[in-house]
Amino acid sequence: MDVPKYILVVDDEADLVKLVSYNLKKEGFIVDSASDGENALTKIRKGKYDLLILDLMLPGIQGIELCRILRNDPKQSSLPIIMLTARGEEVDRILGLEMGADDYMTKPFSPRELIARVKAVLRRATEKPVHEKILKTGDIEIDRERYTVSIKGRPVKLSATEFKLLLFLAERRGKVFSRGQLLDAIWRDEAFVEPRTVDVHIRRLRANIEEDPAHPGYIKTMRGIGYLFNEKP
């Protein structure tokens, strides 16, 4: 029997928290909530959550800042995050993803869509890698079993999605993949993910593994085609 997943919903709109919590509980999730960033951070550091649903605009610590804090915390850096916001501009979606969110939803949204995204993000975060051997390429070492990455022996913190993207490209070194192919491979049949999401995750991945992200040696852009992993940067 599967262990129920523990989800923290962080939003200062009480009615929305009730609606989200109700629908999550109907799906068998255990739900906790917080109405501001400070309280959420305290709970996260004390508890053991499997996923965070986080509003962009919060009293005190903003959602973007809380996301940044968690991604810089070795103990919480891999916590899956779905960010919510009432604003729908592309710049806000990109900002949320670049700060480390795994997915992004604009209010108002349907509970059914939220549940679908929650399940998809949790699936990506908990999937077991097929291989158990360590993959070494250049100065990068990828442990498929432990989901860890190191460069020249230095540990690198990646989200579950970033890890899967890096592993997918590194296992297929020298082969070019379009955004659509990467969406199919990493996000699979998730209908709500936009092609732009691939670019944002590639940019975040470069910031973590490249010596000079502006002139990447490992993850190369093939203009008008897609991306490839360069075996010899």
C-alpha positions in Angstrom: 0.0 0.0 0.0 1.4 3.4 -1.0 2.2 5.9 1.8 0.0 9.0 1.6 1.8 12.1 0.4 2.1 15.1 2.8 1.3 18.4 1.1 1.7 22.0 2.5 -0.6 24.6 1.0 0.6 28.2 1.5 -1.8 31.0 0.6 -3.4 33.9 2.5 -6.8 33.3 0.8 -8.7 31.2 3.4 -11.4 30.1 0.9 -8.8 29.0 -1.7 -6.9 27.0 1.0 -10.1 25.3 2.0 -11.0 24.5 -1.6 -7.5 23.1 -2.4 -7.3 21.2 0.8 -10.7 19.6 0.3 -9.9 18.4 -3.2 -6.4 17.1 -2.2 -7.9 15.2 0.8 -10.5 13.6 -1.5 -7.6 12.2 -3.5 -6.0 10.7 -0.4 -3.4 13.3 0.3 -2.5 14.6 3.8 -2.8 18.4 3.8 -1.4 21.1 6.1 -1.6 24.8 5.5 0.0 28.2 6.3 -1.2 31.7 5.5 2.2 33.5 5.4 5.8 32.9 4.4 7.3 32.9 7.9 4.9 30.3 9.2 5.4 28.2 6.1 9.2 28.3 6.5 8.9 27.3 10.1 6.6 24.3 9.3 8.8 23.2 6.4 11.9 23.2 8.5 10.1 21.2 11.2 8.1 18.8 9.1 8.6 16.4 6.3 6.5 17.4 3.3 6.4 15.7 -0.1 5.2 18.8 -2.0 4.6 22.5 -1.5 1.8 24.5 -3.2 3.0 28.1 -2.8 1.3 31.4 -3.6 3.5 34.0 -5.2 2.1 37.0 -3.2 2.2 36.4 0.6 2.4 38.5 3.7 5.9 38.8 5.0 8.2 36.5 3.1 7.0 36.5 -0.5 6.5 33.2 -2.4 9.4 33.9 -4.7 11.7 34.6 -1.8 10.5 31.5 0.1 11.2 29.5 -3.0 14.7 30.9 -3.3 15.4 30.2 0.4 14.3 26.5 0.0 16.3 26.0 -3.1 19.4 27.2 -1.3 18.8 25.0 1.7 20.5 21.6 1.2 17.8 19.9 3.3 14.9 21.3 1.3 16.4 22.0 -2.2 14.7 19.0 -3.8 11.2 19.7 -2.3 8.8 19.8 -5.3 7.0 23.2 -5.6 3.9 24.3 -7.5 3.6 28.0 -7.5 0.3 29.9 -7.6 -0.4 33.4 -8.6 -3.3 35.7 -9.6 -1.0 37.3 -12.2 -0.9 35.7 -15.6 2.0 37.5 -17.3 4.7 35.3 -18.9 7.4 37.1 -16.9 5.8 36.0 -13.6 5.6 32.4 -14.8 9.3 32.5 -15.9 10.3 34.1 -12.6 8.7 31.4 -10.6 10.3 28.7 -12.6 13.7 30.3 -12.5 13.5 30.6 -8.7 13.1 26.8 -8.6 9.4 26.1 -8.9 8.6 22.8 -10.6 5.3 23.9 -12.0 3.2 27.1 -12.2 -0.6 27.8 -12.1 -2.5 31.0 -12.6 -5.6 31.7 -10.5 -8.4 31.0 -11.0 -7.8 27.3 -11.8 -9.8 24.2 -11.7 -9.3 21.8 -8.8 -9.1 18.9 -11.4 -6.2 20.6 -13.2 -4.4 21.2 -9.9 -4.7 17.6 -8.9 -3.4 16.5 -12.2 -0.3 18.7 -11.8 0.2 17.6 -8.2 0.3 14.0 -9.3 2.5 14.7 -12.2 5.1 16.6 -10.2 5.1 14.0 -7.4 5.5 11.3 -10.1 8.6 13.0 -11.5 10.0 13.5 -8.1 9.6 9.9 -7.0 10.3 7.9 -10.1 13.1 5.4 -9.7 15.9 5.5 -12.3 16.2 2.5 -14.5 20.0 2.1 -14.2 22.0 1.9 -11.0 25.5 2.7 -12.3 27.1 6.1 -12.0 27.4 8.1 -15.2 30.6 10.1 -15.7 31.0 12.6 -18.4 33.6 15.4 -18.4 33.8 16.6 -14.8 30.2 15.7 -14.1 29.3 12.6 -12.1 25.6 11.5 -12.0 24.5 8.9 -9.5 21.4 7.4 -11.0 20.5 5.5 -7.9 20.9 8.3 -5.4 19.7 11.1 -7.7 22.8 13.1 -6.9 25.2 15.1 -9.1 28.7 16.4 -8.5 31.2 18.4 -10.5 34.9 17.9 -9.8 33.7 16.2 -6.6 31.6 19.2 -5.5 27.9 18.3 -4.9 25.4 20.2 -7.0 21.8 20.6 -5.8 19.2 20.1 -8.6 15.4 19.7 -8.4 13.9 16.4 -9.5 13.0 17.8 -12.9 16.4 19.3 -13.5 18.1 16.0 -12.5 15.9 14.1 -15.0 16.6 16.6 -17.7 20.3 16.4 -17.1 20.4 12.6 -17.0 18.3 12.3 -20.1 20.6 14.6 -22.1 23.8 13.1 -20.6 22.8 9.6 -21.5 22.3 10.6 -25.1 25.4 12.7 -25.5 25.9 14.3 -28.9 22.2 13.9 -29.9 20.0 16.9 -30.5 16.6 17.1 -29.0 13.8 19.6 -29.8 11.7 21.2 -27.1 8.9 19.0 -28.1 11.0 15.8 -27.7 12.2 17.0 -24.3 8.7 17.7 -23.2 7.6 14.2 -24.2 10.6 12.6 -22.5 10.6 14.6 -19.2 7.1 15.9 -18.8 5.4 13.1 -20.8 1.7 13.5 -21.3 1.2 16.6 -19.1 -1.0 18.8 -21.2 -0.5 21.9 -19.2 3.3 22.3 -19.7 4.4 24.9 -22.2 7.5 24.5 -24.5 8.9 27.7 -22.8 9.2 25.5 -19.6 12.0 23.6 -21.3 14.0 26.8 -21.9 13.6 27.9 -18.3 14.8 24.5 -16.9 17.7 24.4 -19.3 18.7 27.9 -18.1 18.5 26.8 -14.4 20.5 23.7 -15.2 23.2 25.6 -16.9 23.4 28.0 -13.9 24.1 24.9 -11.7 26.6 22.9 -13.8 28.3 25.3 -16.2 31.4 27.3 -15.3 30.1 30.1 -17.5 26.3 29.7 -18.0 26.4 32.5 -20.7 28.8 30.4 -22.7 27.8 26.8 -21.8 30.2 23.9 -22.5 28.0 21.0 -21.6 24.4 21.9 -22.7 24.6 23.5 -26.1 21.8 25.3 -28.0 21.4 24.3 -31.6 19.6 27.4 -32.9 16.3 26.6 -34.5 16.5 22.9 -33.5 16.9 22.3 -29.8 19.6 21.2 -27.3 22.3 18.7 -27.0 24.7 17.5 -24.3 28.4 18.0 -25.3 30.5 15.1 -24.1 33.7 17.1 -24.4 33.1 20.7 -23.2 
